[in-house]
Amino acid sequence: MVIFKNEILVVDLDGTLLKSDILHESFWCAFRKNWQTPFLSANALRRGKAALKAYLQSEADIDVVSLPYDEVVIEYIRTHRAQGGRTALVTASNQIFAKEIAEHLQIFDEAHGSGAAHNLKGSNKANFLVEHFGHGGFCYMGDAAADLSVWRVSNKVVTVNSTPSVRLQAEALGKPVEHLETTAKSLRPYIKALRPHQWLKNVLIFLPMLAAHEFNVSTAMSSLLAFIAFSLVASSVYVLNDLLDLDADRAHPRKRLRPFASGSVPIAHGGFLALALLAAGMLLAALLSWMSLLTLAAYYVLTKLYSLYLKRKIILDICVLALLYTMRIVAGGVVTGIELSLWLLAFLIFFFFSLAAVKRQTELVDMAERGILTAKGRGYQVEDLPIISMVGLAAGYISVLVMALYLNSSAVRELYAVPNALWGICCVLLYWLTRMVLLTHRGFMHDDPIVFALKDRVSQGSFLLMLGFAIAGVLL
């Protein structure tokens, strides 16, 4: 492209320079800090969209350094400046955010954004630019249909990842047009945002059926439908958690690649996606029974309390994680009508408490390796690592003790022909739990412990061995 000295390139922010939207970023950031944000935002919106943006800016604490910028667009701007052109960031986002981003990137000669009473979007932005640079006195880079009114008064059109419809309308303006396609259109990031690998945790729903030896079509179908309902609602939870944890995820070496944190899925789509998944899961649970719906609703409410508040409370967060694991098994009992034994519940509470502690241990080990002393968004410090490791081991060993005591109960003698064969499960569990804590201590654990175990060959062998002991107890 040929650029004349002092030619102005005006760049939009949301969806153009940034693979995200500051309005949605600030909403979720404020929501993370204050659960009343949706209601306060609605009240601010009554005074206009500019007032809403000003309110959210005052409440949000966005780290502009870690935002997902479009490197192709940044390089385009740098090339323009290197050839003697001038640049301006002009956005409908709040003026304070515009200034902070411009100061961080150091590629703009000036920056302008919305004030508390004036929303710099669409025709308002077009009028502002005409007053500032003159009609046809600038080239404009944008992405959305709202930018068409700006392109009408510009001397050149540059689109960034625009839809085919917007491209055609931009071309119809009869001006020089340049289309930038910086990201590939794909459903893969959306599927990744659902975290389908985490659905493996919901296999726990089948445990009551297996423990009670209730093998029939009706019980299996009820468990399967409950599994699907929990998986849909769990994905809704993961989507919302990712929206609430954007800053923390972007500060993490692996989590920064998550779809919402990286900008591969628009944040604006996240809320709708979460609601659709939640509605589908709840509807399926309601078709099973009202008790199934209540159990799933309780699970969802507890996960939201955890995301918004409880995960920042030390030890309490581990208790809640253990309870969430256990609730999956309770749901399996509810949908099948199988009564859960107190022995099973006692074992599960300690066992899942151990795994939840291992999950926290994983995060603390990772922090220690990166030289971070305090977990962002958590209540833990690196110096807590020895205590959390001991908690994981102690709770795991107690769960094995509960199982050992259970093997001497009358219930076991009714279900198993050779109850003594089940002692092999206790031995394997002792080995497996100790190994998990040791691997985590050495920094080899990078996933949720259950997800890690399903991928780990030694863990797979341990599970098969325990299954073999269980089958031997039934058949021998």
C-alpha positions as CSV (number, residue, x, y, z in Angstrom):
1,M,0.0,0.0,0.0
2,V,1.2,3.5,-0.8
3,I,0.9,5.9,2.2
4,F,1.3,9.6,2.1
5,K,2.9,11.5,4.9
6,N,0.5,12.3,7.7
7,E,-2.2,10.1,6.2
8,I,-4.5,9.1,9.1
9,L,-5.3,5.4,9.9
10,V,-8.2,5.3,12.4
11,V,-8.5,1.9,14.1
12,D,-11.4,0.5,16.0
13,L,-10.7,-1.5,19.2
14,D,-13.3,-4.2,19.8
15,G,-13.1,-7.1,17.3
16,T,-10.5,-5.2,15.3
17,L,-7.3,-4.4,17.3
18,L,-8.6,-6.6,20.1
19,K,-9.8,-10.1,19.7
20,S,-12.4,-9.4,22.3
21,D,-14.8,-6.7,23.5
22,I,-14.0,-4.3,26.3
23,L,-17.7,-4.0,27.3
24,H,-18.0,-7.7,27.9
25,E,-14.5,-7.9,29.4
26,S,-15.4,-5.2,32.0
27,F,-18.8,-6.8,32.8
28,W,-17.3,-10.2,33.6
29,C,-14.4,-8.6,35.5
30,A,-16.9,-6.6,37.6
31,F,-19.2,-9.6,38.0
32,R,-16.3,-11.6,39.4
33,K,-15.8,-8.9,42.1
34,N,-19.5,-8.3,42.9
35,W,-22.4,-10.6,42.3
36,Q,-24.7,-7.6,42.1
37,T,-23.1,-6.4,38.9
38,P,-25.9,-7.6,36.5
39,F,-28.5,-5.6,38.5
40,L,-26.3,-2.5,38.9
41,S,-25.4,-2.7,35.1
42,A,-29.1,-2.8,34.2
43,N,-29.7,0.3,36.3
44,A,-26.8,2.1,34.6
45,L,-28.1,1.1,31.2
46,R,-31.3,3.1,31.9
47,R,-29.2,6.2,31.5
48,G,-27.7,5.0,28.2
49,K,-25.0,2.7,26.9
50,A,-22.3,5.3,27.6
51,A,-23.3,5.4,31.2
52,L,-23.2,1.6,31.4
53,K,-19.6,1.6,30.0
54,A,-18.6,4.3,32.4
55,Y,-20.0,2.3,35.3
56,L,-18.3,-0.9,34.3
57,Q,-15.0,0.9,33.8
58,S,-15.2,2.2,37.3
59,E,-15.8,-1.3,38.7
60,A,-13.6,-3.4,36.5
61,D,-9.9,-3.9,37.0
62,I,-8.7,-5.1,33.6
63,D,-5.1,-5.8,32.9
64,V,-4.7,-4.2,29.4
65,V,-1.2,-5.8,29.1
66,S,-2.7,-9.4,28.9
67,L,-5.6,-8.7,26.6
68,P,-5.7,-10.8,23.4
69,Y,-4.5,-8.3,20.8
70,D,-4.5,-9.2,17.1
71,E,-0.9,-9.3,16.1
72,V,-1.6,-9.0,12.4
73,V,-3.5,-5.8,13.0
74,I,-0.7,-4.4,15.2
75,E,1.8,-5.2,12.5
76,Y,-0.4,-3.4,9.9
77,I,-0.5,-0.3,12.1
78,R,3.3,-0.4,12.7
79,T,3.9,-0.6,9.0
80,H,1.6,2.4,8.4
81,R,3.6,4.4,10.9
82,A,6.9,3.3,9.6
83,Q,5.9,4.6,6.1
84,G,5.1,8.1,7.5
85,G,1.4,7.7,8.3
86,R,-0.3,8.8,11.5
87,T,-2.6,6.5,13.6
88,A,-5.5,7.0,15.9
89,L,-7.4,4.6,18.2
90,V,-11.1,5.6,18.1
91,T,-13.4,3.2,20.0
92,A,-16.9,3.0,21.4
93,S,-15.3,1.6,24.6
94,N,-14.7,3.9,27.5
95,Q,-12.1,6.7,27.1
96,I,-10.0,5.5,30.1
97,F,-9.6,2.1,28.6
98,A,-8.7,3.6,25.2
99,K,-6.0,5.7,26.8
100,E,-4.6,2.8,28.8
101,I,-4.4,0.5,25.7
102,A,-2.8,3.2,23.6
103,E,-0.2,3.9,26.3
104,H,0.6,0.2,26.5
105,L,0.9,-0.5,22.8
106,Q,2.7,2.7,21.9
107,I,1.6,2.6,18.3
108,F,-1.0,5.4,18.3
109,D,-0.6,9.1,17.9
110,E,-3.9,9.7,19.7
111,A,-6.7,7.8,21.3
112,H,-10.4,8.6,21.8
113,G,-13.3,6.7,23.4
114,S,-16.8,7.1,24.8
115,G,-17.4,9.4,27.8
116,A,-20.1,9.1,30.5
117,A,-22.7,10.7,28.3
118,H,-21.6,10.2,24.7
119,N,-21.3,6.7,23.0
120,L,-18.7,6.9,20.3
121,K,-20.3,4.3,18.0
122,G,-21.8,4.2,14.5
123,S,-23.0,7.6,13.3
124,N,-21.7,9.3,16.5
125,K,-18.2,8.0,15.6
126,A,-18.6,9.1,12.0
127,N,-19.6,12.6,13.0
128,F,-16.7,12.8,15.5
129,L,-14.1,11.7,12.8
130,V,-15.5,14.1,10.3
131,E,-15.1,17.0,12.8
132,H,-11.7,15.8,13.8
133,F,-10.1,14.8,10.5
134,G,-12.5,16.1,7.8
135,H,-14.8,14.2,5.4
136,G,-12.6,11.6,3.6
137,G,-9.6,12.6,5.6
138,F,-8.8,9.2,7.0
139,C,-8.7,5.5,6.4
140,Y,-10.8,3.5,8.8
141,M,-10.2,-0.1,10.0
142,G,-13.2,-1.9,11.6
143,D,-15.0,-5.1,11.6
144,A,-18.8,-4.8,12.2
145,A,-22.0,-3.5,10.5
146,A,-21.9,-0.5,12.9
147,D,-18.7,0.6,11.1
148,L,-20.5,1.1,7.8
149,S,-21.5,4.6,8.6
150,V,-17.9,5.4,9.4
151,W,-16.6,3.8,6.2
152,R,-19.1,6.1,4.2
153,V,-17.1,9.2,5.3
154,S,-13.6,7.6,5.1
155,N,-11.3,7.5,2.1
156,K,-10.5,3.8,2.4
157,V,-12.1,0.8,3.9
158,V,-10.1,-1.9,5.8
159,T,-12.2,-4.8,7.3
160,V,-10.9,-7.2,9.9
161,N,-12.5,-10.7,10.1
162,S,-15.8,-9.2,9.0
163,T,-18.8,-11.4,7.9
164,P,-19.4,-11.8,4.2
165,S,-22.4,-9.6,4.4
166,V,-20.4,-6.7,6.0
167,R,-17.7,-7.2,3.3
168,L,-20.2,-6.9,0.5
169,Q,-21.8,-3.8,2.0
170,A,-18.4,-2.2,2.5
171,E,-17.4,-3.0,-1.1
172,A,-20.7,-1.4,-2.4
173,L,-19.6,1.9,-1.0
174,G,-17.3,2.3,-4.0
175,K,-14.1,3.1,-2.0
176,P,-10.7,1.4,-2.0
177,V,-11.2,-1.8,0.1
178,E,-8.8,-4.1,1.9
179,H,-9.9,-7.2,3.7
180,L,-7.9,-8.7,6.5
181,E,-8.6,-12.3,7.6
182,T,-6.5,-12.9,10.7
183,T,-8.4,-15.8,12.3
184,A,-9.8,-19.0,10.8
185,K,-13.5,-19.7,11.2
186,S,-13.9,-23.0,13.1
187,L,-16.2,-24.7,15.5
188,R,-13.2,-26.3,17.2
189,P,-12.6,-23.5,19.8
190,Y,-16.3,-23.6,20.7
191,I,-16.1,-27.4,21.3
192,K,-12.9,-26.8,23.3
193,A,-14.7,-24.2,25.5
194,L,-17.2,-27.0,26.5
195,R,-14.3,-29.0,27.9
196,P,-15.7,-32.4,26.8
197,H,-12.8,-34.2,28.4
198,Q,-14.1,-33.1,31.8
199,W,-17.3,-35.0,31.1
200,L,-15.4,-38.1,32.2
201,K,-15.9,-37.0,35.8
202,N,-19.6,-37.6,35.3
203,V,-19.0,-41.3,34.8
204,L,-19.3,-41.2,38.6
205,I,-23.1,-41.1,38.1
206,F,-22.9,-44.8,37.1
207,L,-21.3,-45.8,40.4
208,P,-24.5,-46.4,42.4
209,M,-25.7,-48.8,39.7
210,L,-22.3,-50.6,39.7
211,A,-21.9,-50.7,43.5
212,A,-25.5,-52.2,44.0
213,H,-25.0,-54.6,41.1
214,E,-28.2,-53.3,39.5
215,F,-27.5,-54.2,35.8
216,N,-30.7,-53.7,33.8
217,V,-31.8,-51.5,30.8
218,S,-34.0,-49.1,32.8
219,T,-31.3,-48.3,35.4
220,A,-28.6,-48.0,32.7
221,M,-30.8,-45.6,30.6
222,S,-31.6,-43.4,33.6
223,S,-28.0,-43.2,34.5
224,L,-27.0,-42.4,30.9
225,L,-29.6,-39.5,30.6
226,A,-28.4,-38.2,34.0
227,F,-24.8,-38.3,32.6
228,I,-25.8,-36.3,29.6
229,A,-27.7,-33.7,31.7
230,F,-24.8,-33.3,34.1
231,S,-22.3,-33.0,31.2
232,L,-24.4,-30.2,29.6
233,V,-24.7,-28.3,32.9
234,A,-21.0,-28.9,33.7
235,S,-20.1,-27.3,30.3
236,S,-22.3,-24.4,31.1
237,V,-20.4,-24.0,34.4
238,Y,-17.0,-24.2,32.6
239,V,-18.0,-21.6,30.1
240,L,-19.1,-19.2,32.9
241,N,-16.0,-20.0,35.0
242,D,-13.8,-19.1,32.0
243,L,-15.6,-15.8,31.6
244,L,-15.1,-15.0,35.3
245,D,-11.5,-16.1,35.3
246,L,-10.2,-14.2,32.2
247,D,-7.5,-12.3,34.0
248,A,-6.3,-15.3,36.0
249,D,-6.3,-17.5,32.9
250,R,-4.3,-15.0,30.9
251,A,-1.6,-14.9,33.6
252,H,-1.2,-18.7,33.4
253,P,1.1,-20.3,30.8
254,R,-1.4,-23.0,29.7
255,K,-4.8,-21.5,30.6
256,R,-4.1,-18.4,28.5
257,L,-4.7,-20.6,25.5
258,R,-8.3,-21.3,26.5
259,P,-10.8,-20.1,23.9
260,F,-12.2,-17.0,25.7
261,A,-8.9,-16.0,27.3
262,S,-7.1,-16.2,23.9
263,G,-10.0,-14.5,21.9
264,S,-10.6,-17.5,19.6
265,V,-14.2,-17.5,20.8
266,P,-15.9,-14.1,21.3
267,I,-16.8,-13.3,24.9
268,A,-20.1,-12.1,23.7
269,H,-21.0,-15.6,22.6
270,G,-20.1,-17.0,26.0
271,G,-23.1,-15.9,28.0
272,F,-25.6,-17.2,25.3
273,L,-23.7,-20.5,25.1
274,A,-23.8,-21.0,28.9
275,L,-27.5,-20.3,29.1
276,A,-28.3,-22.7,26.2
277,L,-26.3,-25.5,27.8
278,L,-27.9,-24.9,31.2
279,A,-31.4,-24.9,29.8
280,A,-30.8,-28.1,27.8
281,G,-29.3,-29.9,30.9
282,M,-32.1,-28.8,33.2
283,L,-34.8,-29.8,30.7
284,L,-33.3,-33.3,30.4
285,A,-33.1,-33.6,34.2
286,A,-36.8,-32.5,34.5
287,L,-37.8,-35.3,32.1
288,L,-36.2,-37.8,34.4
289,S,-37.8,-36.7,37.7
290,W,-38.3,-33.6,39.8
291,M,-35.7,-34.9,42.3
292,S,-33.2,-35.2,39.5
293,L,-33.9,-31.6,38.5
294,L,-33.5,-30.4,42.2
295,T,-30.2,-32.3,42.5
296,L,-28.8,-30.8,39.3
297,A,-30.0,-27.4,40.3
298,A,-28.3,-27.7,43.7
299,Y,-25.1,-28.8,41.9
300,Y,-25.3,-25.8,39.7
301,V,-26.0,-23.3,42.5
302,L,-23.1,-24.7,44.5
303,T,-20.7,-24.4,41.5
304,K,-21.7,-20.8,41.0
305,L,-21.1,-20.0,44.7
306,Y,-17.8,-21.7,44.3
307,S,-16.9,-19.7,41.2
308,L,-18.0,-16.3,42.6
309,Y,-16.9,-16.6,46.2
310,L,-16.0,-20.0,47.8
311,K,-12.9,-20.8,45.7
312,R,-11.1,-17.8,47.3
313,K,-11.6,-19.4,50.8
314,I,-8.8,-21.7,51.8
315,I,-9.7,-25.3,52.7
316,L,-13.4,-24.4,52.2
317,D,-12.8,-24.5,48.5
318,I,-11.4,-28.1,48.8
319,C,-14.4,-29.1,50.8
320,V,-16.7,-27.8,48.1
321,L,-14.8,-29.5,45.3
322,A,-15.1,-32.8,47.2
323,L,-18.8,-32.2,47.7
324,L,-19.3,-31.5,44.0
325,Y,-17.7,-34.8,43.1
326,T,-19.9,-36.6,45.6
327,M,-23.1,-34.9,44.3
328,R,-22.6,-36.7,40.9
329,I,-22.9,-40.0,42.7
330,V,-25.8,-38.8,44.7
331,A,-27.5,-37.9,41.4
332,G,-26.8,-41.4,40.1
333,G,-28.6,-42.8,43.2
334,V,-31.5,-40.3,42.7
335,V,-32.2,-41.1,39.1
336,T,-32.0,-44.9,39.6
337,G,-33.8,-45.0,43.0
338,I,-30.8,-46.8,44.5
339,E,-30.1,-46.0,48.1
340,L,-26.5,-45.1,48.8
341,S,-24.9,-46.7,51.8
342,L,-23.3,-44.6,54.5
343,W,-20.1,-46.6,54.0
344,L,-19.9,-45.6,50.3
345,L,-20.6,-41.9,51.1
346,A,-18.0,-41.8,53.8
347,F,-15.4,-43.4,51.5
348,L,-16.3,-40.9,48.7
349,I,-16.1,-37.8,50.9
350,F,-12.5,-38.6,52.0
351,F,-11.4,-39.9,48.6
352,F,-12.6,-36.8,46.8
353,F,-11.3,-34.5,49.5
354,S,-7.9,-36.1,48.7
355,L,-8.2,-35.5,45.0
356,A,-9.4,-31.9,45.5
357,A,-6.3,-31.3,47.7
358,V,-4.1,-32.8,45.0
359,K,-5.7,-30.4,42.5
360,R,-4.7,-27.4,44.7
361,Q,-1.3,-29.0,45.2
362,T,-0.9,-29.0,41.4
363,E,-1.6,-25.3,41.2
364,L,0.8,-24.5,44.1
365,V,3.7,-26.6,42.5
366,D,3.1,-24.8,39.2
367,M,3.3,-21.4,41.0
368,A,6.5,-22.4,42.8
369,E,8.1,-23.4,39.4
370,R,7.1,-20.0,38.0
371,G,8.3,-18.0,41.0
372,I,4.8,-16.8,42.0
373,L,4.2,-16.5,45.7
374,T,0.4,-16.0,45.9
375,A,-2.2,-17.6,43.7
376,K,-4.3,-15.0,41.7
377,G,-7.9,-15.4,42.5
378,R,-7.2,-17.9,45.3
379,G,-6.4,-17.8,49.0
380,Y,-3.3,-19.9,48.9
381,Q,0.4,-19.1,49.0
382,V,3.4,-21.3,47.9
383,E,4.4,-21.8,51.5
384,D,1.1,-23.7,52.1
385,L,2.4,-26.5,49.7
386,P,3.6,-28.9,52.4
387,I,0.3,-28.7,54.4
388,I,-1.8,-29.2,51.3
389,S,0.3,-32.2,50.3
390,M,-0.2,-33.7,53.8
391,V,-4.0,-33.1,53.6
392,G,-4.1,-34.9,50.3
393,L,-2.3,-38.0,51.6
394,A,-4.1,-38.0,55.0
395,A,-7.6,-37.8,53.4
396,G,-6.7,-40.5,50.8
397,Y,-5.4,-42.9,53.5
398,I,-8.6,-42.3,55.6
399,S,-10.7,-43.2,52.5
400,V,-8.8,-46.5,52.2
401,L,-9.3,-47.1,55.9
402,V,-13.1,-46.6,55.5
403,M,-13.1,-49.1,52.7
404,A,-11.2,-51.6,54.8
405,L,-13.7,-51.3,57.6
406,Y,-16.5,-51.7,55.0
407,L,-15.1,-55.0,53.8
408,N,-16.0,-56.5,57.2
409,S,-19.7,-55.4,57.0
410,S,-22.6,-57.7,56.3
411,A,-23.5,-55.7,53.1
412,V,-20.3,-56.9,51.5
413,R,-21.0,-60.5,52.3
414,E,-24.4,-60.2,50.6
415,L,-23.0,-58.7,47.4
416,Y,-19.7,-60.6,47.0
417,A,-19.1,-64.4,47.0
418,V,-15.4,-63.8,48.1
419,P,-15.2,-60.5,50.0
420,N,-11.5,-61.1,50.9
421,A,-10.7,-60.5,47.2
422,L,-11.6,-56.8,47.7
423,W,-8.7,-56.3,50.0
424,G,-6.6,-56.1,46.8
425,I,-8.5,-52.9,45.9
426,C,-7.3,-51.3,49.2
427,C,-3.7,-52.1,48.4
428,V,-3.9,-50.7,44.9
429,L,-5.6,-47.6,46.2
430,L,-2.9,-47.0,48.7
431,Y,-0.3,-47.2,46.0
432,W,-2.2,-45.1,43.5
433,L,-3.0,-42.3,45.9
434,T,0.6,-42.1,47.2
435,R,1.9,-42.1,43.6
436,M,-0.5,-39.3,42.6
437,V,0.7,-37.0,45.5
438,L,4.3,-37.8,44.7
439,L,3.9,-37.1,41.0
440,T,2.2,-33.8,41.8
441,H,5.0,-32.9,44.2
442,R,7.6,-33.5,41.4
443,G,5.6,-31.2,39.0
444,F,4.4,-34.0,36.6
445,M,0.7,-33.2,37.2
446,H,-0.7,-30.6,34.8
447,D,-4.4,-31.5,34.8
448,D,-7.3,-32.3,37.1
449,P,-6.2,-35.5,38.9
450,I,-9.2,-37.5,37.5
451,V,-8.5,-36.3,33.9
452,F,-4.8,-37.1,34.5
453,A,-5.6,-40.5,35.8
454,L,-7.7,-41.4,32.7
455,K,-4.7,-40.5,30.5
456,D,-1.9,-42.1,32.7
457,R,-0.9,-45.7,31.8
458,V,-0.1,-46.6,35.4
459,S,-3.4,-45.3,36.6
460,Q,-5.2,-47.2,33.9
461,G,-3.4,-50.3,34.9
462,S,-4.3,-49.7,38.6
463,F,-8.0,-49.3,37.7
464,L,-8.0,-52.5,35.7
465,L,-6.4,-54.3,38.6
466,M,-9.0,-53.0,41.0
467,L,-11.7,-54.0,38.6
468,G,-10.2,-57.5,38.4
469,F,-10.3,-57.8,42.2
470,A,-13.9,-56.6,42.2
471,I,-14.9,-59.2,39.5
472,A,-13.0,-61.9,41.4
473,G,-15.0,-61.0,44.5
474,V,-18.2,-61.6,42.6
475,L,-17.4,-64.6,40.5
476,L,-14.9,-66.7,42.4
